[in-house]
Amino acid sequence: MGELTDKIKGNINEAIGNVKEAIGNHTDNDKLVAEGEAQQLEGKGEKVKGSVKGALGDNI
């Protein structure tokens, strides 16, 4: 995957994670809160991966 694809995927995962966390907080569902937080971290990782690819080239 290219730099832009990784960054978009990261943004989507962060957004979905934020929604899961908010719903979990609102409904007192600790499992959903944890899933949301984990998905946000995954999204941040994908964005970093995209940034590294951009700095080093997409062929890594």
PDB file of N, H, CA, C and O in Angstrom:
ATOM      1  N   MET A   1       0.826  -1.181   0.000  1.00  0.00           N
ATOM      2  CA  MET A   1       0.000   0.000   0.000  1.00  0.00           C
ATOM      3  C   MET A   1       0.867   1.239   0.000  1.00  0.00           C
ATOM      4  O   MET A   1       1.988   1.233   0.507  1.00  0.00           O
ATOM      5  N   GLY A   2       0.345   2.278  -0.562  1.00  0.00           N
ATOM      6  H   GLY A   2      -0.566   2.283  -0.974  1.00  0.00           H
ATOM      7  CA  GLY A   2       1.078   3.520  -0.629  1.00  0.00           C
ATOM      8  C   GLY A   2       0.883   4.387   0.594  1.00  0.00           C
ATOM      9  O   GLY A   2       0.095   4.095   1.494  1.00  0.00           O
ATOM     10  N   GLU A   3       1.633   5.456   0.582  1.00  0.00           N
ATOM     11  H   GLU A   3       2.273   5.693  -0.148  1.00  0.00           H
ATOM     12  CA  GLU A   3       1.606   6.402   1.698  1.00  0.00           C
ATOM     13  C   GLU A   3       0.195   6.936   1.946  1.00  0.00           C
ATOM     14  O   GLU A   3      -0.290   6.921   3.077  1.00  0.00           O
ATOM     15  N   LEU A   4      -0.450   7.402   0.896  1.00  0.00           N
ATOM     16  H   LEU A   4      -0.056   7.414  -0.023  1.00  0.00           H
ATOM     17  CA  LEU A   4      -1.777   8.005   1.036  1.00  0.00           C
ATOM     18  C   LEU A   4      -2.804   6.982   1.518  1.00  0.00           C
ATOM     19  O   LEU A   4      -3.652   7.296   2.353  1.00  0.00           O
ATOM     20  N   THR A   5      -2.729   5.771   0.998  1.00  0.00           N
ATOM     21  H   THR A   5      -2.040   5.516   0.320  1.00  0.00           H
ATOM     22  CA  THR A   5      -3.662   4.719   1.404  1.00  0.00           C
ATOM     23  C   THR A   5      -3.532   4.423   2.890  1.00  0.00           C
ATOM     24  O   THR A   5      -4.538   4.285   3.585  1.00  0.00           O
ATOM     25  N   ASP A   6      -2.314   4.325   3.378  1.00  0.00           N
ATOM     26  H   ASP A   6      -1.496   4.437   2.813  1.00  0.00           H
ATOM     27  CA  ASP A   6      -2.090   4.060   4.803  1.00  0.00           C
ATOM     28  C   ASP A   6      -2.625   5.195   5.665  1.00  0.00           C
ATOM     29  O   ASP A   6      -3.235   4.952   6.707  1.00  0.00           O
ATOM     30  N   LYS A   7      -2.402   6.415   5.239  1.00  0.00           N
ATOM     31  H   LYS A   7      -1.907   6.612   4.393  1.00  0.00           H
ATOM     32  CA  LYS A   7      -2.867   7.562   6.018  1.00  0.00           C
ATOM     33  C   LYS A   7      -4.391   7.627   6.047  1.00  0.00           C
ATOM     34  O   LYS A   7      -4.977   7.927   7.088  1.00  0.00           O
ATOM     35  N   ILE A   8      -5.036   7.350   4.918  1.00  0.00           N
ATOM     36  H   ILE A   8      -4.560   7.107   4.073  1.00  0.00           H
ATOM     37  CA  ILE A   8      -6.505   7.347   4.869  1.00  0.00           C
ATOM     38  C   ILE A   8      -7.060   6.250   5.760  1.00  0.00           C
ATOM     39  O   ILE A   8      -7.997   6.470   6.528  1.00  0.00           O
ATOM     40  N   LYS A   9      -6.470   5.061   5.650  1.00  0.00           N
ATOM     41  H   LYS A   9      -5.709   4.882   5.027  1.00  0.00           H
ATOM     42  CA  LYS A   9      -6.894   3.938   6.479  1.00  0.00           C
ATOM     43  C   LYS A   9      -6.733   4.276   7.966  1.00  0.00           C
ATOM     44  O   LYS A   9      -7.587   3.932   8.783  1.00  0.00           O
ATOM     45  N   GLY A  10      -5.644   4.946   8.302  1.00  0.00           N
ATOM     46  H   GLY A  10      -4.950   5.226   7.638  1.00  0.00           H
ATOM     47  CA  GLY A  10      -5.414   5.360   9.681  1.00  0.00           C
ATOM     48  C   GLY A  10      -6.462   6.342  10.174  1.00  0.00           C
ATOM     49  O   GLY A  10      -6.951   6.226  11.298  1.00  0.00           O
ATOM     50  N   ASN A  11      -6.805   7.306   9.333  1.00  0.00           N
ATOM     51  H   ASN A  11      -6.408   7.400   8.420  1.00  0.00           H
ATOM     52  CA  ASN A  11      -7.833   8.283   9.704  1.00  0.00           C
ATOM     53  C   ASN A  11      -9.185   7.620   9.919  1.00  0.00           C
ATOM     54  O   ASN A  11      -9.916   7.969  10.847  1.00  0.00           O
ATOM     55  N   ILE A  12      -9.516   6.659   9.055  1.00  0.00           N
ATOM     56  H   ILE A  12      -8.923   6.376   8.302  1.00  0.00           H
ATOM     57  CA  ILE A  12     -10.789   5.952   9.184  1.00  0.00           C
ATOM     58  C   ILE A  12     -10.822   5.158  10.483  1.00  0.00           C
ATOM     59  O   ILE A  12     -11.815   5.196  11.211  1.00  0.00           O
ATOM     60  N   ASN A  13      -9.746   4.441  10.776  1.00  0.00           N
ATOM     61  H   ASN A  13      -8.940   4.410  10.185  1.00  0.00           H
ATOM     62  CA  ASN A  13      -9.703   3.655  12.014  1.00  0.00           C
ATOM     63  C   ASN A  13      -9.778   4.545  13.251  1.00  0.00           C
ATOM     64  O   ASN A  13     -10.425   4.187  14.236  1.00  0.00           O
ATOM     65  N   GLU A  14      -9.128   5.689  13.206  1.00  0.00           N
ATOM     66  H   GLU A  14      -8.603   5.980  12.406  1.00  0.00           H
ATOM     67  CA  GLU A  14      -9.208   6.608  14.340  1.00  0.00           C
ATOM     68  C   GLU A  14     -10.636   7.113  14.536  1.00  0.00           C
ATOM     69  O   GLU A  14     -11.125   7.190  15.663  1.00  0.00           O
ATOM     70  N   ALA A  15     -11.301   7.455  13.431  1.00  0.00           N
ATOM     71  H   ALA A  15     -10.904   7.392  12.516  1.00  0.00           H
ATOM     72  CA  ALA A  15     -12.670   7.965  13.521  1.00  0.00           C
ATOM     73  C   ALA A  15     -13.616   6.898  14.069  1.00  0.00           C
ATOM     74  O   ALA A  15     -14.429   7.181  14.949  1.00  0.00           O
ATOM     75  N   ILE A  16     -13.514   5.682  13.556  1.00  0.00           N
ATOM     76  H   ILE A  16     -12.854   5.451  12.841  1.00  0.00           H
ATOM     77  CA  ILE A  16     -14.369   4.600  14.033  1.00  0.00           C
ATOM     78  C   ILE A  16     -14.073   4.309  15.509  1.00  0.00           C
ATOM     79  O   ILE A  16     -14.986   4.067  16.298  1.00  0.00           O
ATOM     80  N   GLY A  17     -12.804   4.336  15.864  1.00  0.00           N
ATOM     81  H   GLY A  17     -12.062   4.533  15.223  1.00  0.00           H
ATOM     82  CA  GLY A  17     -12.425   4.123  17.258  1.00  0.00           C
ATOM     83  C   GLY A  17     -12.996   5.183  18.178  1.00  0.00           C
ATOM     84  O   GLY A  17     -13.435   4.875  19.286  1.00  0.00           O
ATOM     85  N   ASN A  18     -12.992   6.430  17.728  1.00  0.00           N
ATOM     86  H   ASN A  18     -12.635   6.680  16.828  1.00  0.00           H
ATOM     87  CA  ASN A  18     -13.572   7.524  18.522  1.00  0.00           C
ATOM     88  C   ASN A  18     -15.059   7.294  18.754  1.00  0.00           C
ATOM     89  O   ASN A  18     -15.562   7.502  19.859  1.00  0.00           O
ATOM     90  N   VAL A  19     -15.760   6.864  17.710  1.00  0.00           N
ATOM     91  H   VAL A  19     -15.351   6.694  16.813  1.00  0.00           H
ATOM     92  CA  VAL A  19     -17.197   6.612  17.829  1.00  0.00           C
ATOM     93  C   VAL A  19     -17.451   5.458  18.796  1.00  0.00           C
ATOM     94  O   VAL A  19     -18.322   5.550  19.662  1.00  0.00           O
ATOM     95  N   LYS A  20     -16.691   4.372  18.649  1.00  0.00           N
ATOM     96  H   LYS A  20     -15.984   4.297  17.946  1.00  0.00           H
ATOM     97  CA  LYS A  20     -16.857   3.227  19.555  1.00  0.00           C
ATOM     98  C   LYS A  20     -16.615   3.642  21.001  1.00  0.00           C
ATOM     99  O   LYS A  20     -17.369   3.266  21.899  1.00  0.00           O
ATOM    100  N   GLU A  21     -15.565   4.415  21.215  1.00  0.00           N
ATOM    101  H   GLU A  21     -14.953   4.720  20.486  1.00  0.00           H
ATOM    102  CA  GLU A  21     -15.247   4.846  22.572  1.00  0.00           C
ATOM    103  C   GLU A  21     -16.359   5.724  23.145  1.00  0.00           C
ATOM    104  O   GLU A  21     -16.744   5.570  24.304  1.00  0.00           O
ATOM    105  N   ALA A  22     -16.868   6.641  22.333  1.00  0.00           N
ATOM    106  H   ALA A  22     -16.556   6.767  21.392  1.00  0.00           H
ATOM    107  CA  ALA A  22     -17.938   7.531  22.794  1.00  0.00           C
ATOM    108  C   ALA A  22     -19.211   6.748  23.126  1.00  0.00           C
ATOM    109  O   ALA A  22     -19.851   6.999  24.147  1.00  0.00           O
ATOM    110  N   ILE A  23     -19.568   5.804  22.265  1.00  0.00           N
ATOM    111  H   ILE A  23     -19.048   5.600  21.436  1.00  0.00           H
ATOM    112  CA  ILE A  23     -20.755   4.982  22.532  1.00  0.00           C
ATOM    113  C   ILE A  23     -20.533   4.141  23.788  1.00  0.00           C
ATOM    114  O   ILE A  23     -21.430   4.012  24.621  1.00  0.00           O
ATOM    115  N   GLY A  24     -19.346   3.576  23.918  1.00  0.00           N
ATOM    116  H   GLY A  24     -18.617   3.681  23.241  1.00  0.00           H
ATOM    117  CA  GLY A  24     -19.033   2.779  25.100  1.00  0.00           C
ATOM    118  C   GLY A  24     -19.113   3.595  26.380  1.00  0.00           C
ATOM    119  O   GLY A  24     -19.626   3.119  27.393  1.00  0.00           O
ATOM    120  N   ASN A  25     -18.610   4.818  26.338  1.00  0.00           N
ATOM    121  H   ASN A  25     -18.193   5.205  25.515  1.00  0.00           H
ATOM    122  CA  ASN A  25     -18.689   5.693  27.518  1.00  0.00           C
ATOM    123  C   ASN A  25     -20.138   6.032  27.845  1.00  0.00           C
ATOM    124  O   ASN A  25     -20.533   6.053  29.011  1.00  0.00           O
ATOM    125  N   HIS A  26     -20.917   6.295  26.813  1.00  0.00           N
ATOM    126  H   HIS A  26     -20.596   6.278  25.866  1.00  0.00           H
ATOM    127  CA  HIS A  26     -22.319   6.679  27.006  1.00  0.00           C
ATOM    128  C   HIS A  26     -23.162   5.530  27.559  1.00  0.00           C
ATOM    129  O   HIS A  26     -24.094   5.753  28.331  1.00  0.00           O
ATOM    130  N   THR A  27     -22.830   4.302  27.158  1.00  0.00           N
ATOM    131  H   THR A  27     -22.072   4.121  26.530  1.00  0.00           H
ATOM    132  CA  THR A  27     -23.609   3.136  27.578  1.00  0.00           C
ATOM    133  C   THR A  27     -22.943   2.360  28.710  1.00  0.00           C
ATOM    134  O   THR A  27     -23.415   1.285  29.078  1.00  0.00           O
ATOM    135  N   ASP A  28     -21.870   2.878  29.257  1.00  0.00           N
ATOM    136  H   ASP A  28     -21.486   3.752  28.958  1.00  0.00           H
ATOM    137  CA  ASP A  28     -21.103   2.204  30.314  1.00  0.00           C
ATOM    138  C   ASP A  28     -20.639   0.813  29.890  1.00  0.00           C
ATOM    139  O   ASP A  28     -20.672  -0.132  30.677  1.00  0.00           O
ATOM    140  N   ASN A  29     -20.205   0.704  28.631  1.00  0.00           N
ATOM    141  H   ASN A  29     -20.178   1.472  27.991  1.00  0.00           H
ATOM    142  CA  ASN A  29     -19.726  -0.565  28.084  1.00  0.00           C
ATOM    143  C   ASN A  29     -18.200  -0.494  28.001  1.00  0.00           C
ATOM    144  O   ASN A  29     -17.644   0.035  27.039  1.00  0.00           O
ATOM    145  N   ASP A  30     -17.541  -1.027  29.012  1.00  0.00           N
ATOM    146  H   ASP A  30     -17.993  -1.457  29.794  1.00  0.00           H
ATOM    147  CA  ASP A  30     -16.082  -0.953  29.091  1.00  0.00           C
ATOM    148  C   ASP A  30     -15.398  -1.686  27.935  1.00  0.00           C
ATOM    149  O   ASP A  30     -14.340  -1.267  27.467  1.00  0.00           O
ATOM    150  N   LYS A  31     -16.004  -2.773  27.481  1.00  0.00           N
ATOM    151  H   LYS A  31     -16.864  -3.113  27.861  1.00  0.00           H
ATOM    152  CA  LYS A  31     -15.422  -3.531  26.374  1.00  0.00           C
ATOM    153  C   LYS A  31     -15.400  -2.681  25.099  1.00  0.00           C
ATOM    154  O   LYS A  31     -14.407  -2.680  24.370  1.00  0.00           O
ATOM    155  N   LEU A  32     -16.477  -1.968  24.833  1.00  0.00           N
ATOM    156  H   LEU A  32     -17.283  -1.969  25.425  1.00  0.00           H
ATOM    157  CA  LEU A  32     -16.539  -1.119  23.641  1.00  0.00           C
ATOM    158  C   LEU A  32     -15.568   0.052  23.749  1.00  0.00           C
ATOM    159  O   LEU A  32     -14.972   0.457  22.751  1.00  0.00           O
ATOM    160  N   VAL A  33     -15.406   0.595  24.946  1.00  0.00           N
ATOM    161  H   VAL A  33     -15.890   0.266  25.756  1.00  0.00           H
ATOM    162  CA  VAL A  33     -14.434   1.669  25.165  1.00  0.00           C
ATOM    163  C   VAL A  33     -13.032   1.163  24.836  1.00  0.00           C
ATOM    164  O   VAL A  33     -12.266   1.838  24.149  1.00  0.00           O
ATOM    165  N   ALA A  34     -12.704  -0.028  25.331  1.00  0.00           N
ATOM    166  H   ALA A  34     -13.326  -0.577  25.889  1.00  0.00           H
ATOM    167  CA  ALA A  34     -11.379  -0.600  25.083  1.00  0.00           C
ATOM    168  C   ALA A  34     -11.168  -0.883  23.592  1.00  0.00           C
ATOM    169  O   ALA A  34     -10.084  -0.638  23.062  1.00  0.00           O
ATOM    170  N   GLU A  35     -12.197  -1.396  22.919  1.00  0.00           N
ATOM    171  H   GLU A  35     -13.078  -1.595  23.349  1.00  0.00           H
ATOM    172  CA  GLU A  35     -12.092  -1.639  21.471  1.00  0.00           C
ATOM    173  C   GLU A  35     -11.851  -0.334  20.730  1.00  0.00           C
ATOM    174  O   GLU A  35     -11.034  -0.276  19.810  1.00  0.00           O
ATOM    175  N   GLY A  36     -12.555   0.701  21.127  1.00  0.00           N
ATOM    176  H   GLY A  36     -13.218   0.654  21.874  1.00  0.00           H
ATOM    177  CA  GLY A  36     -12.389   2.002  20.487  1.00  0.00           C
ATOM    178  C   GLY A  36     -10.995   2.565  20.677  1.00  0.00           C
ATOM    179  O   GLY A  36     -10.400   3.104  19.744  1.00  0.00           O
ATOM    180  N   GLU A  37     -10.483   2.440  21.876  1.00  0.00           N
ATOM    181  H   GLU A  37     -10.966   2.003  22.634  1.00  0.00           H
ATOM    182  CA  GLU A  37      -9.130   2.931  22.153  1.00  0.00           C
ATOM    183  C   GLU A  37      -8.100   2.148  21.356  1.00  0.00           C
ATOM    184  O   GLU A  37      -7.147   2.723  20.831  1.00  0.00           O
ATOM    185  N   ALA A  38      -8.289   0.835  21.267  1.00  0.00           N
ATOM    186  H   ALA A  38      -9.063   0.367  21.694  1.00  0.00           H
ATOM    187  CA  ALA A  38      -7.359  -0.004  20.502  1.00  0.00           C
ATOM    188  C   ALA A  38      -7.406   0.349  19.017  1.00  0.00           C
ATOM    189  O   ALA A  38      -6.371   0.402  18.352  1.00  0.00           O
ATOM    190  N   GLN A  39      -8.601   0.587  18.507  1.00  0.00           N
ATOM    191  H   GLN A  39      -9.442   0.544  19.047  1.00  0.00           H
ATOM    192  CA  GLN A  39      -8.725   0.920  17.090  1.00  0.00           C
ATOM    193  C   GLN A  39      -8.108   2.286  16.793  1.00  0.00           C
ATOM    194  O   GLN A  39      -7.548   2.494  15.716  1.00  0.00           O
ATOM    195  N   GLN A  40      -8.207   3.204  17.730  1.00  0.00           N
ATOM    196  H   GLN A  40      -8.662   3.035  18.605  1.00  0.00           H
ATOM    197  CA  GLN A  40      -7.573   4.502  17.547  1.00  0.00           C
ATOM    198  C   GLN A  40      -6.053   4.364  17.491  1.00  0.00           C
ATOM    199  O   GLN A  40      -5.394   5.013  16.679  1.00  0.00           O
ATOM    200  N   LEU A  41      -5.506   3.519  18.354  1.00  0.00           N
ATOM    201  H   LEU A  41      -6.042   2.992  19.014  1.00  0.00           H
ATOM    202  CA  LEU A  41      -4.059   3.279  18.341  1.00  0.00           C
ATOM    203  C   LEU A  41      -3.622   2.633  17.029  1.00  0.00           C
ATOM    204  O   LEU A  41      -2.574   2.968  16.478  1.00  0.00           O
ATOM    205  N   GLU A  42      -4.435   1.709  16.539  1.00  0.00           N
ATOM    206  H   GLU A  42      -5.287   1.437  16.987  1.00  0.00           H
ATOM    207  CA  GLU A  42      -4.137   1.076  15.252  1.00  0.00           C
ATOM    208  C   GLU A  42      -4.116   2.127  14.139  1.00  0.00           C
ATOM    209  O   GLU A  42      -3.249   2.110  13.266  1.00  0.00           O
ATOM    210  N   GLY A  43      -5.080   3.031  14.189  1.00  0.00           N
ATOM    211  H   GLY A  43      -5.785   3.044  14.899  1.00  0.00           H
ATOM    212  CA  GLY A  43      -5.136   4.091  13.188  1.00  0.00           C
ATOM    213  C   GLY A  43      -3.927   5.008  13.246  1.00  0.00           C
ATOM    214  O   GLY A  43      -3.386   5.402  12.213  1.00  0.00           O
ATOM    215  N   LYS A  44      -3.507   5.344  14.453  1.00  0.00           N
ATOM    216  H   LYS A  44      -3.947   5.024  15.292  1.00  0.00           H
ATOM    217  CA  LYS A  44      -2.320   6.192  14.601  1.00  0.00           C
ATOM    218  C   LYS A  44      -1.091   5.486  14.047  1.00  0.00           C
ATOM    219  O   LYS A  44      -0.236   6.111  13.419  1.00  0.00           O
ATOM    220  N   GLY A  45      -1.008   4.181  14.282  1.00  0.00           N
ATOM    221  H   GLY A  45      -1.702   3.673  14.791  1.00  0.00           H
ATOM    222  CA  GLY A  45       0.110   3.400  13.750  1.00  0.00           C
ATOM    223  C   GLY A  45       0.128   3.382  12.232  1.00  0.00           C
ATOM    224  O   GLY A  45       1.186   3.482  11.611  1.00  0.00           O
ATOM    225  N   GLU A  46      -1.051   3.252  11.638  1.00  0.00           N
ATOM    226  H   GLU A  46      -1.911   3.170  12.142  1.00  0.00           H
ATOM    227  CA  GLU A  46      -1.136   3.256  10.176  1.00  0.00           C
ATOM    228  C   GLU A  46      -0.724   4.609   9.604  1.00  0.00           C
ATOM    229  O   GLU A  46      -0.082   4.678   8.556  1.00  0.00           O
ATOM    230  N   LYS A  47      -1.098   5.686  10.299  1.00  0.00           N
ATOM    231  H   LYS A  47      -1.619   5.631  11.151  1.00  0.00           H
ATOM    232  CA  LYS A  47      -0.705   7.013   9.821  1.00  0.00           C
ATOM    233  C   LYS A  47       0.809   7.198   9.905  1.00  0.00           C
ATOM    234  O   LYS A  47       1.415   7.792   9.013  1.00  0.00           O
ATOM    235  N   VAL A  48       1.419   6.691  10.973  1.00  0.00           N
ATOM    236  H   VAL A  48       0.927   6.209  11.698  1.00  0.00           H
ATOM    237  CA  VAL A  48       2.878   6.767  11.106  1.00  0.00           C
ATOM    238  C   VAL A  48       3.537   5.956   9.995  1.00  0.00           C
ATOM    239  O   VAL A  48       4.508   6.398   9.381  1.00  0.00           O
ATOM    240  N   LYS A  49       2.999   4.767   9.745  1.00  0.00           N
ATOM    241  H   LYS A  49       2.210   4.408  10.244  1.00  0.00           H
ATOM    242  CA  LYS A  49       3.509   3.914   8.674  1.00  0.00           C
ATOM    243  C   LYS A  49       3.453   4.657   7.334  1.00  0.00           C
ATOM    244  O   LYS A  49       4.402   4.600   6.551  1.00  0.00           O
ATOM    245  N   GLY A  50       2.350   5.346   7.074  1.00  0.00           N
ATOM    246  H   GLY A  50       1.579   5.392   7.710  1.00  0.00           H
ATOM    247  CA  GLY A  50       2.227   6.125   5.851  1.00  0.00           C
ATOM    248  C   GLY A  50       3.244   7.245   5.785  1.00  0.00           C
ATOM    249  O   GLY A  50       3.805   7.513   4.722  1.00  0.00           O
ATOM    250  N   SER A  51       3.487   7.899   6.901  1.00  0.00           N
ATOM    251  H   SER A  51       3.031   7.681   7.764  1.00  0.00           H
ATOM    252  CA  SER A  51       4.471   8.981   6.934  1.00  0.00           C
ATOM    253  C   SER A  51       5.880   8.462   6.655  1.00  0.00           C
ATOM    254  O   SER A  51       6.660   9.100   5.947  1.00  0.00           O
ATOM    255  N   VAL A  52       6.194   7.300   7.219  1.00  0.00           N
ATOM    256  H   VAL A  52       5.561   6.782   7.794  1.00  0.00           H
ATOM    257  CA  VAL A  52       7.514   6.698   6.987  1.00  0.00           C
ATOM    258  C   VAL A  52       7.659   6.334   5.513  1.00  0.00           C
ATOM    259  O   VAL A  52       8.702   6.574   4.904  1.00  0.00           O
ATOM    260  N   LYS A  53       6.607   5.755   4.949  1.00  0.00           N
ATOM    261  H   LYS A  53       5.760   5.560   5.443  1.00  0.00           H
ATOM    262  CA  LYS A  53       6.654   5.422   3.525  1.00  0.00           C
ATOM    263  C   LYS A  53       6.865   6.677   2.687  1.00  0.00           C
ATOM    264  O   LYS A  53       7.595   6.653   1.696  1.00  0.00           O
ATOM    265  N   GLY A  54       6.224   7.774   3.088  1.00  0.00           N
ATOM    266  H   GLY A  54       5.631   7.794   3.893  1.00  0.00           H
ATOM    267  CA  GLY A  54       6.385   9.007   2.347  1.00  0.00           C
ATOM    268  C   GLY A  54       7.809   9.543   2.431  1.00  0.00           C
ATOM    269  O   GLY A  54       8.336  10.091   1.463  1.00  0.00           O
ATOM    270  N   ALA A  55       8.417   9.380   3.581  1.00  0.00           N
ATOM    271  H   ALA A  55       7.990   8.934   4.368  1.00  0.00           H
ATOM    272  CA  ALA A  55       9.776   9.880   3.777  1.00  0.00           C
ATOM    273  C   ALA A  55      10.808   8.997   3.069  1.00  0.00           C
ATOM    274  O   ALA A  55      11.807   9.491   2.547  1.00  0.00           O
ATOM    275  N   LEU A  56      10.553   7.692   3.059  1.00  0.00           N
ATOM    276  H   LEU A  56       9.741   7.291   3.484  1.00  0.00           H
ATOM    277  CA  LEU A  56      11.540   6.760   2.499  1.00  0.00           C
ATOM    278  C   LEU A  56      11.176   6.278   1.104  1.00  0.00           C
ATOM    279  O   LEU A  56      11.998   5.657   0.430  1.00  0.00           O
ATOM    280  N   GLY A  57       9.984   6.550   0.673  1.00  0.00           N
ATOM    281  H   GLY A  57       9.316   7.055   1.220  1.00  0.00           H
ATOM    282  CA  GLY A  57       9.539   6.060  -0.631  1.00  0.00           C
ATOM    283  C   GLY A  57       8.577   4.908  -0.438  1.00  0.00           C
ATOM    284  O   GLY A  57       8.697   4.152   0.526  1.00  0.00           O
ATOM    285  N   ASP A  58       7.627   4.768  -1.339  1.00  0.00           N
ATOM    286  H   ASP A  58       7.530   5.382  -2.122  1.00  0.00           H
ATOM    287  CA  ASP A  58       6.579   3.756  -1.203  1.00  0.00           C
ATOM    288  C   ASP A  58       7.088   2.336  -1.424  1.00  0.00           C
ATOM    289  O   ASP A  58       6.346   1.388  -1.164  1.00  0.00           O
ATOM    290  N   ASN A  59       8.296   2.153  -1.883  1.00  0.00           N
ATOM    291  H   ASN A  59       8.898   2.923  -2.094  1.00  0.00           H
ATOM    292  CA  ASN A  59       8.796   0.830  -2.232  1.00  0.00           C
ATOM    293  C   ASN A  59       9.461   0.095  -1.079  1.00  0.00           C
ATOM    294  O   ASN A  59      10.298  -0.778  -1.308  1.00  0.00           O
ATOM    295  N   ILE A  60       9.101   0.434   0.164  1.00  0.00           N
ATOM    296  H   ILE A  60       8.421   1.143   0.350  1.00  0.00           H
ATOM    297  CA  ILE A  60       9.707  -0.269   1.303  1.00  0.00           C
ATOM    298  C   ILE A  60       8.783  -1.354   1.786  1.00  0.00           C
ATOM    299  O   ILE A  60       9.108  -2.064   2.738  1.00  0.00           O
TER     300      ILE A  60
END
